[in-house]
Amino acid sequence: MDWDEFSDWGKYVADWSATYHKTLADRPVRAQTKPGEIAAQLPDTPPNNGEEMTAIMADFENIVMPGMTHWQHPRFFAYFPANASPPSMIAEMLVNTVAAQCMLWQTSPAATEVEGVMIDWLRQALDLPDHFTGVIQDSASSATLSAVLTMRERSVGFTGNRDGLSGKGNLRIYCSDQVHSSIDRACWIAGIGQENLIKIPTVGPNFSIDVEALKQAIANDRANGHVPAGIVAITGGTSIGACDELAPVLQVAKDEDLYTHLDAAWAGSAMICPEFRQEFWDGVGGFDSIVFNPHKWMGAQFDCSVQFLADPTAQLNTLKIEPEYLKTSGEAVTNYSEWTIPLGRRFRALKIWFLIRSYGLDGLRTRIRNHVLWAKEACEKIREIDGFEITTDPILSLFSFRCPGDDDAQQKLTDAINEDGRIYLTLTLHQGQKVIRLQVGQFDTTQEQVLLAADVIKDVWEKTR
């Protein structure tokens, strides 16, 4: 393909993309294919000779698209969204075209400096204190791993990277039993181990970590010769939206001199709305590390995760490595590759810049407020279905429910709903039983599409029970 052909196909794909998004509501949300069905349509060996783009695009339409689950569908109520607003998609096209590797300031000064300003724009939007800075990561998993590695190094006097962990004792990380599995994985990768991730029960309507149990666990560990290293709190847990009370957790951390990380990957976006901060964000300024994903609820093209740091020094002392070929001379500059695990970095800040300028914070707030309101309305409609039980009331835009019957009945209904294709839901395990979860967050969904979910659930239930 030469650049003239690229121009022609680029225009074609832009038109195709617009049509795709405008007609998404007419498609089933989840892929309707069987395992192996897509792979069976692909050749066993790669071609020796180049093929025409017309044929490649035809195969994309006929082979690939039937096997795609449509995350941008207005009736995608499963997991959390991975939104792609039009201006962020345009920004990604530009980033892909320029194709810079933005690991150092000198390898793309604009990428570094726009990132710094976008971090501060978002800091202001979330009402974080002035001293916070940060970095854009690929995902919350990477940000959490960075924070856990920092907890590890801080607890051993920043000697773990040099000496290894042998002889340093059992390092302990504390969290609630509602945390995302990425916290478990971070402890695996950091060499801390699953048994040293201490999960504390939750209490109250928002399923907050039991602070008294947290204190006792730390005291017991110190008495047994273990080494408490840090606390991971959550605002908006993945399963049912659990939110810790932040101020009491921070007091424990202060008393015990522990590093803190807040996982607000999904719900953090909602904190651009001032009315949600008192319940879910009070005390947030005391955390050492905070992560939220603009690529979830805010509408930035995946992937784009922001990690705020009260003081980056500890994370830099944990992750920074500077071989001669990466050293730079001249004025002091920020090299964000020193703040993260990967050396290579994409220009992720551009889509945040385009997104916020295109909609403004008020435009983004309106979407989030609508989603919270519509989730409550959908919850009430499901509550009215005969025999159904709301197992957790909406926390922001996420709630869970059960149909009549045992766990097998929940699985059967969820499978039937997803095979029906009009909406897409997922299950979770809550208090020892399966529940069906529904979250509202797709960027362009409407009240009509959200409320249709309750009608579909009732319709499928009546057909399958």
C-alpha positions as CSV (number, residue, x, y, z in Angstrom):
1,M,0.0,0.0,0.0
2,D,1.3,3.4,-0.9
3,W,0.3,6.7,0.7
4,D,-2.3,7.5,-2.0
5,E,-4.0,4.2,-1.3
6,F,-3.7,4.9,2.4
7,S,-5.5,8.2,1.9
8,D,-8.3,6.5,0.0
9,W,-8.7,3.6,2.5
10,G,-8.4,6.0,5.4
11,K,-11.4,7.9,4.1
12,Y,-13.3,4.6,3.6
13,V,-12.5,3.4,7.1
14,A,-13.6,6.8,8.6
15,D,-17.0,6.5,6.8
16,W,-17.2,2.8,7.8
17,S,-16.5,3.8,11.5
18,A,-19.2,6.5,11.6
19,T,-21.8,4.1,10.0
20,Y,-20.8,1.4,12.5
21,H,-21.4,3.5,15.5
22,K,-24.7,5.0,14.2
23,T,-26.1,1.5,13.5
24,L,-24.7,-0.3,16.6
25,A,-28.1,-0.5,18.2
26,D,-29.3,-2.8,15.4
27,R,-26.7,-5.4,16.2
28,P,-26.6,-8.1,19.0
29,V,-24.4,-6.8,21.8
30,R,-22.4,-9.9,22.3
31,A,-20.8,-12.0,19.6
32,Q,-23.0,-14.8,18.5
33,T,-20.3,-17.2,17.4
34,K,-19.1,-20.6,18.8
35,P,-15.5,-21.2,20.0
36,G,-13.2,-21.9,17.1
37,E,-15.6,-20.6,14.5
38,I,-13.5,-17.5,13.6
39,A,-10.2,-19.3,13.5
40,A,-11.6,-22.0,11.2
41,Q,-12.2,-19.4,8.6
42,L,-8.5,-18.2,8.5
43,P,-5.8,-19.9,6.4
44,D,-3.5,-22.2,8.1
45,T,-0.4,-20.6,6.6
46,P,0.5,-16.9,5.9
47,P,0.4,-15.7,2.2
48,N,3.7,-15.4,0.3
49,N,2.3,-12.7,-1.9
50,G,0.5,-9.5,-1.0
51,E,-3.2,-9.3,-1.4
52,E,-5.5,-6.4,-2.4
53,M,-6.9,-4.3,0.4
54,T,-10.4,-4.9,-1.1
55,A,-10.1,-8.6,-0.3
56,I,-8.7,-7.9,3.2
57,M,-11.4,-5.5,4.1
58,A,-14.1,-7.9,2.8
59,D,-12.7,-10.6,5.1
60,F,-12.7,-8.2,8.0
61,E,-16.4,-7.6,7.5
62,N,-17.3,-11.2,6.9
63,I,-15.0,-13.1,9.3
64,V,-14.0,-10.7,12.0
65,M,-17.0,-8.5,12.7
66,P,-19.4,-11.4,13.4
67,G,-17.0,-12.5,16.1
68,M,-16.9,-9.1,17.9
69,T,-18.6,-8.2,21.1
70,H,-19.7,-4.6,20.7
71,W,-18.3,-2.6,23.7
72,Q,-19.6,0.6,22.3
73,H,-23.2,-0.7,22.0
74,P,-25.7,1.5,23.9
75,R,-27.0,-1.7,25.6
76,F,-23.7,-2.9,26.9
77,F,-24.4,-3.3,30.6
78,A,-21.7,-5.9,31.4
79,Y,-18.3,-5.4,33.1
80,F,-17.5,-1.6,33.0
81,P,-17.4,0.3,29.8
82,A,-14.3,0.8,27.6
83,N,-15.7,3.9,26.0
84,A,-14.5,5.5,22.7
85,S,-15.9,9.0,22.2
86,P,-15.5,10.4,18.6
87,P,-12.9,13.1,19.5
88,S,-10.7,10.6,21.4
89,M,-10.8,8.3,18.4
90,I,-9.7,11.2,16.1
91,A,-6.8,11.8,18.6
92,E,-5.8,8.1,18.4
93,M,-5.8,8.3,14.6
94,L,-3.3,11.2,14.8
95,V,-1.2,9.4,17.4
96,N,-1.1,6.3,15.2
97,T,-0.1,8.4,12.2
98,V,2.7,10.2,14.0
99,A,3.7,6.9,15.6
100,A,6.1,8.4,18.2
101,Q,7.6,6.4,21.0
102,C,7.3,8.9,23.8
103,M,9.6,7.4,26.4
104,L,11.7,10.5,27.1
105,W,11.0,14.2,26.9
106,Q,13.5,14.5,24.0
107,T,11.8,11.7,22.0
108,S,8.6,13.8,21.9
109,P,8.6,17.0,24.0
110,A,5.0,17.7,23.2
111,A,3.8,14.3,24.4
112,T,5.5,14.8,27.7
113,E,4.4,18.4,28.3
114,V,0.8,17.8,27.2
115,E,0.7,14.8,29.5
116,G,1.8,16.9,32.4
117,V,-0.9,19.5,31.8
118,M,-3.6,16.9,31.3
119,I,-2.7,15.3,34.6
120,D,-3.2,18.7,36.2
121,W,-6.5,19.3,34.4
122,L,-7.8,16.0,35.7
123,R,-6.4,16.7,39.2
124,Q,-8.5,19.9,39.2
125,A,-11.5,18.1,37.8
126,L,-11.4,15.6,40.6
127,D,-10.7,18.2,43.2
128,L,-7.4,16.7,44.4
129,P,-5.0,18.9,46.3
130,D,-2.4,21.0,44.4
131,H,0.6,18.9,45.4
132,F,-0.6,15.9,43.4
133,T,1.1,15.1,40.1
134,G,1.0,11.9,38.2
135,V,1.5,9.8,35.0
136,I,-0.7,8.1,32.4
137,Q,-0.5,4.3,32.5
138,D,-2.0,1.8,30.1
139,S,-4.3,0.3,32.7
140,A,-5.2,0.4,36.4
141,S,-3.5,-3.0,36.7
142,S,-0.2,-1.4,35.8
143,A,-0.8,1.6,38.1
144,T,-1.7,-0.8,41.0
145,L,1.4,-2.9,40.3
146,S,3.5,0.2,40.4
147,A,2.0,1.2,43.7
148,V,2.4,-2.3,45.2
149,L,6.1,-2.4,44.1
150,T,6.5,1.0,45.8
151,M,5.0,-0.4,49.0
152,R,7.3,-3.3,48.8
153,E,10.5,-1.2,48.3
154,R,9.5,1.4,50.9
155,S,8.9,-1.3,53.5
156,V,12.4,-2.8,53.0
157,G,14.3,0.5,52.8
158,F,14.4,0.4,49.0
159,T,16.7,-2.6,49.0
160,G,14.5,-5.2,47.4
161,N,15.4,-4.4,43.8
162,R,19.1,-4.7,44.6
163,D,19.1,-7.6,47.1
164,G,15.9,-9.5,46.4
165,L,13.4,-10.3,49.1
166,S,15.1,-13.2,50.8
167,G,15.4,-12.6,54.5
168,K,13.2,-9.5,54.5
169,G,10.3,-11.1,56.3
170,N,6.7,-11.6,55.1
171,L,5.6,-8.3,53.6
172,R,1.9,-7.7,54.1
173,I,-0.6,-5.7,52.0
174,Y,-4.1,-5.0,53.3
175,C,-7.3,-4.5,51.5
176,S,-11.0,-5.4,51.7
177,D,-12.5,-8.5,50.3
178,Q,-14.1,-6.5,47.5
179,V,-11.0,-5.5,45.7
180,H,-10.3,-6.3,42.0
181,S,-8.2,-9.3,41.1
182,S,-5.6,-6.9,39.8
183,I,-4.5,-6.3,43.4
184,D,-4.0,-10.1,43.8
185,R,-2.0,-10.2,40.6
186,A,0.1,-7.2,41.7
187,C,1.0,-9.1,44.9
188,W,2.0,-12.2,42.8
189,I,4.2,-10.3,40.4
190,A,5.8,-8.2,43.2
191,G,6.9,-11.3,44.9
192,I,4.7,-10.6,48.0
193,G,2.5,-13.7,47.4
194,Q,-1.2,-14.4,47.7
195,E,-1.0,-15.4,51.3
196,N,0.4,-12.0,52.3
197,L,-2.5,-10.1,50.7
198,I,-4.7,-9.8,53.8
199,K,-8.4,-9.3,52.8
200,I,-10.6,-7.7,55.5
201,P,-14.4,-8.1,55.7
202,T,-16.6,-5.2,54.8
203,V,-19.4,-3.4,56.6
204,G,-22.2,-0.9,55.9
205,P,-24.3,-0.1,52.9
206,N,-21.4,0.7,50.7
207,F,-19.5,-2.4,51.8
208,S,-16.6,-0.5,53.2
209,I,-13.5,-2.2,54.8
210,D,-14.0,-2.9,58.5
211,V,-11.5,-0.5,60.0
212,E,-11.4,-2.2,63.4
213,A,-10.7,-5.5,61.7
214,L,-8.0,-3.8,59.7
215,K,-6.3,-2.5,62.8
216,Q,-6.5,-5.9,64.5
217,A,-5.0,-7.6,61.4
218,I,-2.0,-5.2,61.4
219,A,-1.5,-5.6,65.1
220,N,-1.5,-9.4,64.8
221,D,0.9,-9.3,62.0
222,R,3.4,-7.1,63.8
223,A,3.1,-9.4,66.8
224,N,3.9,-12.4,64.6
225,G,7.0,-10.7,63.1
226,H,5.5,-9.8,59.7
227,V,6.2,-6.6,57.9
228,P,3.1,-4.4,57.1
229,A,3.8,-2.6,53.8
230,G,0.7,-0.9,52.6
231,I,-3.1,-0.6,52.2
232,V,-5.1,-0.7,49.0
233,A,-8.5,1.0,49.3
234,I,-11.3,1.1,46.7
235,T,-13.8,3.6,45.4
236,G,-16.2,1.6,43.2
237,G,-15.3,-2.1,43.4
238,T,-15.8,-4.1,40.3
239,S,-18.2,-6.7,41.7
240,I,-20.9,-4.6,43.3
241,G,-19.4,-1.1,43.5
242,A,-18.1,-1.3,47.0
243,C,-16.6,1.9,48.4
244,D,-14.3,2.2,51.4
245,E,-14.6,5.1,53.9
246,L,-11.4,6.8,53.0
247,A,-10.7,9.0,56.0
248,P,-10.7,6.2,58.6
249,V,-8.5,4.0,56.3
250,L,-6.0,6.9,56.0
251,Q,-5.9,7.3,59.8
252,V,-4.9,3.7,60.2
253,A,-2.2,4.1,57.5
254,K,-0.9,7.3,59.2
255,D,-0.8,5.6,62.6
256,E,1.0,2.6,61.2
257,D,3.3,4.5,58.7
258,L,1.9,2.5,55.7
259,Y,1.9,3.6,52.0
260,T,-1.6,3.9,50.5
261,H,-3.1,3.3,47.1
262,L,-6.7,4.0,46.1
263,D,-8.2,2.0,43.2
264,A,-10.9,4.2,41.7
265,A,-10.6,2.8,38.2
266,W,-14.3,2.9,37.3
267,A,-15.9,5.3,39.9
268,G,-13.1,7.9,39.8
269,S,-14.6,9.5,36.7
270,A,-17.8,10.2,38.6
271,M,-15.8,12.4,41.0
272,I,-15.8,15.2,38.4
273,C,-19.4,15.7,39.7
274,P,-19.1,17.6,43.1
275,E,-22.3,16.0,44.5
276,F,-20.7,12.5,44.6
277,R,-17.5,13.6,46.5
278,Q,-18.9,13.8,50.0
279,E,-20.0,10.2,50.1
280,F,-17.2,8.6,48.0
281,W,-14.2,11.0,48.0
282,D,-14.0,12.5,51.4
283,G,-10.3,12.4,52.6
284,V,-8.9,11.3,49.2
285,G,-6.2,13.9,49.4
286,G,-4.4,11.9,52.0
287,F,-3.5,8.9,49.7
288,D,-0.1,8.4,48.3
289,S,-1.3,6.9,45.0
290,I,-4.7,7.1,43.2
291,V,-5.7,5.4,40.0
292,F,-8.7,6.1,37.7
293,N,-9.4,5.1,34.1
294,P,-10.6,7.8,31.7
295,H,-11.0,5.0,29.3
296,K,-13.9,3.6,31.3
297,W,-16.6,6.0,32.2
298,M,-15.1,9.3,31.0
299,G,-15.0,8.4,27.3
300,A,-11.3,8.3,26.4
301,Q,-10.4,5.6,23.8
302,F,-8.9,2.5,25.5
303,D,-6.2,2.4,26.8
304,C,-5.7,5.3,29.2
305,S,-5.3,5.1,33.0
306,V,-4.2,8.0,35.2
307,Q,-2.1,7.4,38.3
308,F,-2.0,10.4,40.6
309,L,0.9,10.6,43.1
310,A,1.1,12.8,46.2
311,D,4.9,12.6,45.9
312,P,6.5,10.7,43.0
313,T,9.8,10.2,44.8
314,A,9.0,6.8,46.2
315,Q,7.8,5.4,42.9
316,L,10.8,6.9,41.1
317,N,13.1,5.3,43.6
318,T,11.3,2.0,42.9
319,L,11.1,2.0,39.1
320,K,13.7,4.4,37.7
321,I,16.6,2.8,35.9
322,E,18.9,4.9,33.7
323,P,21.3,3.1,31.4
324,E,23.7,5.3,29.5
325,Y,21.7,5.2,26.3
326,L,18.7,6.7,28.1
327,K,20.5,9.5,29.8
328,T,19.7,13.0,28.6
329,S,21.7,16.2,29.0
330,G,20.7,19.9,29.3
331,E,17.9,21.3,31.4
332,A,16.1,19.1,33.9
333,V,13.0,17.5,32.3
334,T,10.4,14.9,33.1
335,N,10.9,11.5,31.5
336,Y,7.7,9.6,32.3
337,S,9.2,6.2,31.4
338,E,10.9,6.5,34.7
339,W,7.6,6.6,36.5
340,T,6.1,3.4,35.0
341,I,7.1,-0.2,34.4
342,P,7.2,-0.2,30.5
343,L,9.9,1.9,28.9
344,G,7.9,2.4,25.7
345,R,5.1,4.9,25.9
346,R,2.3,6.0,23.6
347,F,1.0,9.6,23.3
348,R,-2.1,8.8,25.4
349,A,-2.5,12.4,26.7
350,L,-3.7,13.6,23.3
351,K,-7.0,11.9,23.5
352,I,-7.7,13.4,27.0
353,W,-6.9,16.9,25.5
354,F,-9.3,16.3,22.6
355,L,-12.0,14.8,24.8
356,I,-12.1,17.5,27.5
357,R,-11.9,20.3,24.9
358,S,-14.7,18.8,22.8
359,Y,-17.2,18.2,25.6
360,G,-16.0,20.3,28.4
361,L,-16.3,19.1,32.0
362,D,-19.9,20.0,32.1
363,G,-20.7,17.9,29.1
364,L,-19.0,14.9,30.7
365,R,-20.7,15.5,34.0
366,T,-24.1,15.5,32.3
367,R,-23.4,12.0,30.9
368,I,-22.3,10.6,34.2
369,R,-25.2,12.1,36.1
370,N,-27.6,10.7,33.5
371,H,-26.1,7.2,33.9
372,V,-26.5,7.3,37.7
373,L,-30.1,8.4,37.4
374,W,-31.0,5.9,34.7
375,A,-29.4,3.1,36.7
376,K,-31.7,3.9,39.6
377,E,-34.7,3.9,37.3
378,A,-33.8,0.6,35.8
379,C,-33.2,-0.8,39.3
380,E,-36.7,0.1,40.3
381,K,-38.2,-1.5,37.2
382,I,-36.4,-4.7,37.9
383,R,-37.5,-4.6,41.6
384,E,-41.1,-4.7,40.4
385,I,-40.6,-7.9,38.4
386,D,-42.4,-10.6,40.4
387,G,-40.0,-12.6,42.5
388,F,-36.9,-10.6,41.7
389,E,-34.7,-9.3,44.5
390,I,-32.3,-6.3,44.4
391,T,-29.3,-7.7,46.2
392,T,-27.3,-4.5,46.2
393,D,-28.9,-1.1,45.5
394,P,-27.2,1.2,43.1
395,I,-23.8,2.5,44.0
396,L,-23.4,5.2,41.4
397,S,-24.5,3.4,38.3
398,L,-24.0,-0.2,39.3
399,F,-26.4,-2.6,41.1
400,S,-27.1,-6.3,41.3
401,F,-30.2,-8.6,41.5
402,R,-31.4,-12.1,41.6
403,C,-34.2,-13.9,39.9
404,P,-36.2,-16.5,41.8
405,G,-34.2,-19.7,42.2
406,D,-30.8,-21.0,43.1
407,D,-27.4,-20.1,41.6
408,D,-28.1,-22.3,38.6
409,A,-31.2,-20.2,37.9
410,Q,-29.1,-17.0,37.9
411,Q,-26.6,-18.6,35.5
412,K,-29.5,-19.8,33.2
413,L,-31.1,-16.4,33.1
414,T,-27.9,-14.6,32.4
415,D,-26.9,-17.0,29.6
416,A,-30.4,-16.7,28.1
417,I,-30.3,-12.9,28.2
418,N,-26.9,-12.8,26.5
419,E,-27.9,-15.3,23.9
420,D,-31.0,-13.2,23.2
421,G,-28.5,-10.5,22.1
422,R,-30.5,-7.3,23.0
423,I,-28.5,-6.6,26.1
424,Y,-25.3,-7.9,27.7
425,L,-25.0,-8.6,31.5
426,T,-22.5,-10.4,33.7
427,L,-22.7,-12.4,36.9
428,T,-20.7,-11.9,40.1
429,L,-20.4,-13.7,43.4
430,H,-21.7,-11.7,46.4
431,Q,-22.0,-13.0,50.0
432,G,-21.6,-16.5,48.8
433,Q,-24.2,-16.5,46.0
434,K,-24.4,-15.6,42.4
435,V,-26.0,-12.3,41.5
436,I,-26.6,-10.6,38.2
437,R,-24.9,-7.2,37.9
438,L,-25.9,-4.3,35.7
439,Q,-23.9,-1.2,35.1
440,V,-24.8,1.9,33.1
441,G,-21.9,3.7,31.5
442,Q,-21.7,3.4,27.7
443,F,-20.9,6.9,26.5
444,D,-23.8,7.4,24.1
445,T,-26.5,5.3,25.7
446,T,-29.9,6.9,26.3
447,Q,-32.6,6.6,29.0
448,E,-34.7,4.6,26.6
449,Q,-31.9,2.0,26.0
450,V,-31.2,1.7,29.7
451,L,-34.9,1.2,30.7
452,L,-35.2,-1.3,27.9
453,A,-32.9,-3.6,29.9
454,A,-35.6,-4.2,32.5
455,D,-38.1,-5.1,29.8
456,V,-35.6,-7.5,28.2
457,I,-34.8,-9.1,31.5
458,K,-38.5,-9.6,32.3
459,D,-39.3,-10.9,28.7
460,V,-36.4,-13.4,28.7
461,W,-37.3,-14.6,32.3
462,E,-40.9,-15.3,31.3
463,K,-39.8,-17.3,28.3
464,T,-37.2,-19.4,30.0
465,R,-38.4,-20.1,33.6
